[in-house]
Amino acid sequence: MSETRILTLVGSLRAGSINRRLAEAAAQTAPEGAEVSIYEGLGELPFYNEDLDVPGQVPAQAEALRAAVAEAGAILLVTPEYNGTLPAVLKNAIDWASRPYGAGAIKGKPVAVVSASISPNAAAWAHGDTVKSVGVAGGVVVEAAVAQFGGIGERFGATHPAEDAEALTQLGAIVHELVAAADAVVVTA
């Protein structure tokens, strides 16, 4: 059996963001036979524009994202909450991965959403908007693969989430659910 690949897209571009550290911690929980990688380059991805999405003229950054999504067995989205919703960079990535309409790289892919915020609401609005966007884009949200972290400034400000046993357990459960969902898609394909 081949290795299950999970591609992680982080909605915060800041190198030291807690959302990125959550993604790093999730990558550490990959079971044997699975690989969790963090996609680099969302900051260079141009905003989706149908005028740019023409065969033979698609920007290289968009082609690279689409290829990475297509090659992955599942997708893990980690989102902070910006002004009550998901960050534009993450929404933009979903938009590029959803095209061409009805046949985008995200279509049929198992997707998990982790949200994190300094507020106690745990980025609930961003989480909901991300789930909605993924569903409209054709991804399959894995309902059992969900985590929402609130008060992350206090909780993870001084320590990496990988040092928090509860967070690591939650992230590990999400990764295991994604691997199972990806493997189920492969079996039925």
N, C-alpha and C positions, 0 to 999 in steps of 0.2 A: 504494500500500500504506500502511496506517495505521501509526502509531508503536506499537512494542511497549513495553508498560508493565510494569516489574518493581517490585513492592512489597517493601520490605525491612522486616522486623520484627526489632528488636534486643532481646535478652533482658536487657540491662542498662539500668536506668532512669537511671543516673547520667549527667549531661550530659557529663562529660569522660571517660567510660569508653573504654578502648581498643577494646572491641567496637563501640561507636558510631563511633569513628574508622575502624575497618576498614570499616564500612558506608559511611561518607562516601567513603573511598578507592574502594570498589567502584562507587559512583555516578559517580565521575570517569572510570571506564573504559567507560562506555556507548558503544557504537558509534553512528554516525549512524543515525537511525531508531529509536532506543531511548531510553527514559527510565527511570532508576532513582531511585526516591524512597524516603525513610525515613518510615515511618508514625509519626506523633506521637499520643500519647494512650493508649498501653497501660497507663500507670499509673492512668488513670481508669476503666479497664474493670472492671466488677464481676466477682467470681468467678462462673464458670458455675454456674447453678442452674436446673434445669428449671422450677421454679416461676416464674422470671422470663422464661422463653423461651416466652411465650404470644403468639400473633398479636395485634398491636395494643398489646401491653404490653412488648415487648422494650426494654430500656434503650437510649437514644439512642447511647451509646458502642458498644454491641454492634452496633447497626444500621449505624453508621458503619464499623466494622471489616469487617463482612460485605460492605458495599457496596464498600469499597476492595479487598478480596480478589477479589470478583466481577469488578470492572472491570480487574484486572491480568491480564496474559497469563501471568505467572509470579511466583513468590514466592521471595525470598531471606531465609533465616533466619540470623541471626548470634547465636550463643549462647556465653555464658561457662559455667563449670561451678560450680554452687553445691552444696556438700555432696555431690558425686559425681553430680549429675544436672543437667538443664536447669532454669533458673529458673522459678518458678511463674508469673510474668507471661507468659512465652512459651508455656508449656503451656496457660495459660488462654486465650490468643489462639487457639491451635490448637483448643481445645475449642469456643469460640464460632464459629469459622469452619467447624467440621465439622457444625454443626447447621443445619437439621433433618437427622436421621440419613439418610444415603444421598443427600442432595441439598444438602449444605452448599456454601458458596462455594468451599471448597478442593478439592472433588471434581474429580478429573481435571486439576488444575493442576500444571504442572511446578514442582518445588520444589528449591532447592539449600540445603545446610546448610554454614555456616562456623562452626567452633568455635575458641575462643581462651581460653587460661588462663595464669596466671603459672607454673603447674607445667610440667614437661617433658612431661607426658602429653597436652598440647594439648587438654584438655577432651574426651578420647576417650569417656568415659562419657556426658557430656552430648550429644555428637555422636550416639552410638548411640541414646540414648533419644529424641532429637529425630527422627531418621530413623524409628524405630519408631512414634512418635506420629503423625507425618505420614502414614505408610503406613496406619495403622489409620483415620485421619481421612479417607482417600480421596485424598490428594495423591499425586502421582507424583514420587518422588525421582529426580532426574537424577543417576545414578551418576557420570558424568564431571565433575559440577559440585560438587567437594568440596575443602575446604581446612581444615587444622587447624594452628593456630599455638600453639606452646608457648613458654614463657619470655618472654611478651609484656611483662612489666615491664621486663626488661633491653633487649629488642629495640626496643620502641616507647615506652619511658618518656620519652625525651628528644626523640623525633622522631615525626611523624605517619606512619602507615603509607603514606600517599601519597608519602612521600619515600623509601620502601624499594622499590627496583626489583624485587626478587624477589617481595615481597608484592603489589605492583601488578600484576605479570605473572600471579600466581596468581589474584588477584581478577578481573582482566580476562578470563582464560580461563573463569572461572565465569560471569561475566556473558554472555560470548559463547555459552556452552553453553545458558544459560537462554533467551537470545533465540532460538537455533535451535530449542530444544524448544517454546517458545511459538509460533513461526512454524509448526512442524510440526503443532501442535494446530489452529491456525487453518485450515491447508490441508486437513486431514482432516475438519474439522467441516462 
